[in-house]
Amino acid sequence: MARVYNFSAGPSMLPESVLNRAAEEMLDYNGTGQSVLEMSHRSKAYEPIIYGALDLFREVLNVPENYKIIFCQGGASTQFAAIPLNFLNGSGKADYVLSGQFSTKAYKEATKYGDIKVVASSKEQNFSCIPALDKANFTPDADYFYICQNNTIYGTRFTELPDTGNVPLIADVSSCFLSEPMDVSKYGVIYGGAQKNVAPAGLTVVIVREDLLGHARDYTPVMLDYKTLADNDSMYNTPPCYSIYMCKLVLEWIKNLGGLEALKLRNEKKAAILYNYLDGSEMFHNPVNPKDRSMMNVTFVTDSDELNAKFVKEAADAGFVNLKGHRSVGGMRASIYNAMPVEGVEKLVDFMSEFEKNN
Ligand SMILES: *Cc1c(COP(=O)(O)O)cnc(C)c1O
């Protein structure tokens, strides 16, 4: 069996041990004679899977007691509407930082529901940096302040959180979820699609401070009302059962590795290998502001589109797949999420040096 190194931005690699475990349990989960894929979410056999996943999520990410963890569906993009519907409930105002495509989409969606202000944007820089924030621009009576913490497409991230005072900070963490420890208490809400770092597609995880729940607009679709989902232990309707099971296996894998502290060291090591090589290379370079570099998504370019295309093709032939950059930025991108082994990044860098020598 030949497995490739998959640098996809999402859905992305899962740990091999997790895939093996899922394969072993595929036909007969825990002596039940059925697959998790076939199980009722209300069955005795499924209960420990979903509650186990919720508990492990809380333990691994150190989520405080006054936060609810909600498993929902619809991807991160559905939350772009759910967030204003649930939280734009006081002044009807919110502040958004535009640091890439996903925050721009979230902003556009929110403008349907209230008075939304762009407090900073790096669009003029083609989102190659996190824009500078000036607190004087923040709306003091905003219902919330919104950021996308890691910009998957551009390869940037917030290394410091904005100081929003009493205004709840809401962050899209789709592409940096569980990549390092987070102080959840600094946020009102964090959320993300699971398909980058946490599980296969289908699951979206929302973590909400309890006091923010229960004020959704009355026309909020019931499936987007976080309180309904929280009150029903994420089983108001059929949850994405199998993705939740996979999420539990991934969380167990993280715990066995030593938790998020250990994972952070591993992720920092991978990113450093790649950025150090890029900084010394004469052919490839990383086009983003160095202080805003993402630990998860590393973008790089050569001076020629032809050479970029040649690199992507030859890399794929050598077993390094999905290195083509997002269609809106071109060039290359290596997404090095949790499941990418250090060895995958080392081998990619070897391949890149060899390519540089030959071209
Ligand atoms: C992938 C991604 C999204 C979109 O996620 P979907 O689950 O496809 O809706 C949103 N935000 C960020 C930061 C992402 O990386």
The ligand as an SDF file (V2000), in Angstrom:
LIG
                    3D

 15 15  0  0  0  0  0  0  0  0999 V2000
  -12.3460   25.8410    5.1320 C   0  0  0  0  0  0  0  0  0  0  0  0
  -12.6770   27.0670    5.8820 C   0  0  0  0  0  0  0  0  0  0  0  0
  -13.9810   27.5980    5.8950 C   0  0  0  0  0  0  0  0  0  0  0  0
  -15.0980   26.9860    5.1030 C   0  0  0  0  0  0  0  0  0  0  0  0
  -15.4580   25.8100    5.6770 O   0  0  0  0  0  0  0  0  0  0  0  0
  -16.7080   24.9520    5.1560 P   0  0  0  0  0  0  0  0  0  0  0  0
  -16.7830   23.9040    6.2110 O   0  0  0  0  0  0  0  0  0  0  0  0
  -16.3440   24.4500    3.8110 O   0  0  0  0  0  0  0  0  0  0  0  0
  -17.8950   25.8450    5.1360 O   0  0  0  0  0  0  0  0  0  0  0  0
  -14.2190   28.7090    6.6650 C   0  0  0  0  0  0  0  0  0  0  0  0
  -13.2380   29.2940    7.3640 N   0  0  0  0  0  0  0  0  0  0  0  0
  -11.9750   28.8270    7.3600 C   0  0  0  0  0  0  0  0  0  0  0  0
  -10.9250   29.5210    8.1600 C   0  0  0  0  0  0  0  0  0  0  0  0
  -11.6670   27.7070    6.6240 C   0  0  0  0  0  0  0  0  0  0  0  0
  -10.4080   27.2400    6.6090 O   0  0  0  0  0  0  0  0  0  0  0  0
  1  2  1  0
  2  3  1  0
  2 14  2  0
  3  4  1  0
  3 10  2  0
  4  5  1  0
  5  6  1  0
  6  7  2  0
  6  8  1  0
  6  9  1  0
 10 11  1  0
 11 12  2  0
 12 13  1  0
 12 14  1  0
 14 15  1  0
M  END
$$$$
